[in-house]
Amino acid sequence: MAGVEFTLNRSGVGQILRSNEVQADMDRRGRAVAAAAGPGHESESRKGRTRARARVATTTPAAAARERKTHRLVSALDAAAR
């Protein structure tokens, strides 16, 4: 592939990262991780200044205690790939 040049259109990439489609995908992935982690986990997604993002967190003391012991959120990350 010698001689091939590629110039990244940063503005275009930014538009994609902030698009409704990417936000919907982040929301779907966050909900999947929260569901796989079990009761007491909640997901939230939103568009930031530079990209759409999702966050999963514990919402109950029991889930927080379980997370400290078992690291359930880390184990649940594979659910985001489905």
N, C-alpha and C positions, 0 to 999 in steps of 0.2 A: 504494500500500500504506500510505497514511497511516492512523494509528490502530492499527496492528498492534504489539503488544508481545510481546517474547520474553524469557523469564527462563531463563537457563542453570542447569541442575541440576548443580552442580559435583561432587557426590558421584556422581551417575549417570555423568557423563563420566569420572571417575576409575575407576569400576568397568569401564567399557568399555575404557579404555586399559590396564588391567591384566588383561583377560580372556584366557582360553586361546585364544580365536579370534584376537585381535589378536597374541598371542605367536606363534601358528602362522603368521600372515601375515608377521610380521617375520622369522621363521625362513626361510620360503620365499623372501622377497625377498633376504635376506642370502646364502642359498645360490646364488641366481641371479646375484647380483653377483660372488660368489667364482668361480663357474664361468665367467662371461664374462671375468673378469680373467685367468684362466688358471692354470697350475700354480704352486704356491707361495702360494696365497691360501686363507684359511680363514675361515669365518663362525662366529659364536657368537651365540646369542640368549638372553635371560633377562628375567625380570620384575624391574624395579626397584621402588623404593618408590612411584613415581608413575606409571610406565608400563612397557610391554614395549618392548624395544629389540633391535636387531641390530647387530653390529659385524663388519666385514670387515677383515682385516689380512694382511700378508705373513708367511709362515712360514719362508721360506728366504732366505739372503743373496742368491741370484740374483734372486729376485722383488723383494726390497727395492731392489737396484741397478736393476732394470728399471723399478720404480715411480718412482725418482728421475729417471730419464731420460724416461720416456714417459707418466707419470701415468695408468697403465692403470686404476686404480681409479675415477678420475673418469670415464673413458670408459665404464666398465662400469656406471655407475649407471643408465643407461637400461634395463638388464636387470631392474631392480627393478619397473619399471612394467608388465611383461608378466604 
